[in-house]
Amino acid sequence: MARFLIVEARFYDHLNDMLIAGARAALEAAGHAAEILTVPGALELPGAIAAAAETGRYDGFVALGVVIRGETYHFEIVAGESARGIMALTMDGIPVGNGILTVENEAQAVVRADPAQLNKGAGAAEAAMTLLAIREKFS
């Protein structure tokens, strides 16, 4: 049994709840334990994961959040920089599944977050489990 930390950028409660439900179900179905840590926004996800990884208490991580395009350039910064931060962590060998939804509107987010539809929370958990298995294969 591996220990995973689900790190969520809680901004849209109802969407995050769906993402967490999907991620948690996928991890538990595979026999793994999961804890949840909440951060203010998507930009804080990589830093929180890096800090948690340093403790050695977790085998893998699932980053969850929702970024919906608004009227300003802020969307591009948050979407791009949070993805860049997650990618940097994975390049350092930290198994992170990226479940940060970057969408045009709430309707798109619902379809992607809902466990009965695209279930991107589960997809992020599955990616984290796969990256952990790859790391273990080569260590």
C-alpha positions as CSV (number, residue, x, y, z in Angstrom):
1,M,0.0,0.0,0.0
2,A,1.4,3.4,-1.0
3,R,0.6,6.7,0.6
4,F,-0.7,9.5,-1.6
5,L,-1.3,13.1,-0.8
6,I,-4.1,14.8,-2.7
7,V,-3.3,18.5,-2.8
8,E,-6.3,20.6,-3.9
9,A,-6.5,24.2,-4.8
10,R,-10.0,24.9,-3.3
11,F,-11.6,27.6,-5.2
12,Y,-14.8,26.0,-6.6
13,D,-16.0,23.8,-3.8
14,H,-18.5,21.8,-5.8
15,L,-16.0,21.1,-8.6
16,N,-13.2,20.2,-6.2
17,D,-15.5,17.8,-4.3
18,M,-16.1,15.9,-7.5
19,L,-12.4,15.8,-8.4
20,I,-11.5,14.6,-4.9
21,A,-14.2,11.9,-5.0
22,G,-12.8,10.6,-8.3
23,A,-9.2,10.7,-7.1
24,R,-9.9,9.1,-3.8
25,A,-12.0,6.3,-5.3
26,A,-9.2,5.4,-7.8
27,L,-6.5,5.4,-5.1
28,E,-8.6,3.3,-2.7
29,A,-9.7,0.9,-5.4
30,A,-6.0,0.2,-6.0
31,G,-5.5,-0.4,-2.2
32,H,-3.7,2.9,-1.5
33,A,-4.1,5.4,1.3
34,A,-4.9,9.0,0.6
35,E,-4.8,12.2,2.7
36,I,-6.0,15.7,1.5
37,L,-4.2,19.0,1.8
38,T,-5.9,22.2,0.8
39,V,-4.1,25.3,-0.6
40,P,-5.5,28.6,-1.7
41,G,-5.0,28.4,-5.4
42,A,-3.4,26.5,-8.3
43,L,-0.2,28.5,-8.1
44,E,0.4,27.2,-4.6
45,L,0.0,23.5,-5.6
46,P,3.7,22.9,-6.8
47,G,5.2,24.5,-3.7
48,A,2.9,22.5,-1.3
49,I,3.7,19.3,-3.1
50,A,7.5,20.0,-3.0
51,A,7.3,20.7,0.8
52,A,5.3,17.5,1.4
53,A,7.7,15.5,-0.8
54,E,10.6,16.6,1.4
55,T,9.0,14.9,4.4
56,G,9.3,11.4,2.9
57,R,5.8,10.6,4.3
58,Y,4.2,10.2,0.9
59,D,4.9,8.0,-2.1
60,G,3.0,10.1,-4.7
61,F,0.8,13.1,-5.1
62,V,-2.3,14.2,-6.9
63,A,-2.7,17.9,-7.8
64,L,-6.3,19.0,-8.2
65,G,-7.9,22.3,-9.0
66,V,-10.0,24.2,-11.5
67,V,-8.9,27.3,-13.4
68,I,-11.7,28.9,-15.5
69,R,-10.9,31.5,-18.1
70,G,-11.9,35.0,-17.1
71,E,-11.6,38.4,-18.8
72,T,-7.9,39.0,-18.0
73,Y,-4.6,37.5,-18.8
74,H,-4.5,35.9,-15.3
75,F,-5.9,32.6,-16.6
76,E,-2.8,32.1,-18.8
77,I,-0.4,32.8,-16.0
78,V,-2.2,30.5,-13.5
79,A,-2.7,27.7,-16.0
80,G,0.8,27.8,-17.5
81,E,2.8,28.3,-14.3
82,S,0.9,25.7,-12.2
83,A,1.5,23.2,-15.0
84,R,5.1,24.2,-15.3
85,G,5.6,23.7,-11.6
86,I,4.0,20.3,-11.6
87,M,6.1,19.3,-14.6
88,A,9.3,20.4,-12.8
89,L,8.3,18.2,-9.8
90,T,7.8,15.2,-12.1
91,M,11.1,15.8,-13.8
92,D,12.7,15.7,-10.4
93,G,11.3,12.2,-9.9
94,I,8.3,13.1,-7.8
95,P,5.2,11.1,-8.9
96,V,2.5,13.8,-9.4
97,G,-0.7,13.3,-11.3
98,N,-1.9,16.6,-12.7
99,G,-5.6,17.1,-12.3
100,I,-5.7,20.8,-12.7
101,L,-8.6,21.6,-15.0
102,T,-8.0,24.6,-17.3
103,V,-11.3,25.3,-19.0
104,E,-13.3,28.1,-20.7
105,N,-16.4,27.9,-18.5
106,E,-18.0,26.1,-15.6
107,A,-20.0,23.7,-17.8
108,Q,-16.7,22.3,-19.2
109,A,-15.4,21.9,-15.7
110,V,-18.4,20.0,-14.6
111,V,-18.1,17.5,-17.4
112,R,-14.4,16.9,-16.6
113,A,-14.7,16.8,-12.8
114,D,-17.8,14.6,-12.5
115,P,-16.9,11.0,-11.7
116,A,-19.9,9.9,-13.8
117,Q,-18.5,11.7,-16.8
118,L,-14.8,12.3,-17.7
119,N,-13.6,11.8,-14.1
120,K,-10.4,13.7,-14.4
121,G,-9.8,13.3,-10.7
122,A,-9.4,9.6,-11.1
123,G,-7.3,10.2,-14.2
124,A,-4.9,12.3,-12.2
125,A,-4.7,9.6,-9.5
126,E,-4.1,6.9,-12.1
127,A,-1.3,9.0,-13.6
128,A,0.3,9.4,-10.1
129,M,0.1,5.7,-9.5
130,T,1.7,5.0,-12.9
131,L,4.5,7.4,-12.3
132,L,5.1,5.8,-8.9
133,A,5.3,2.3,-10.5
134,I,7.8,3.7,-13.1
135,R,9.9,5.2,-10.4
136,E,10.0,1.9,-8.5
137,K,10.8,0.0,-11.7
138,F,13.9,2.1,-12.2
139,S,15.1,2.5,-8.6
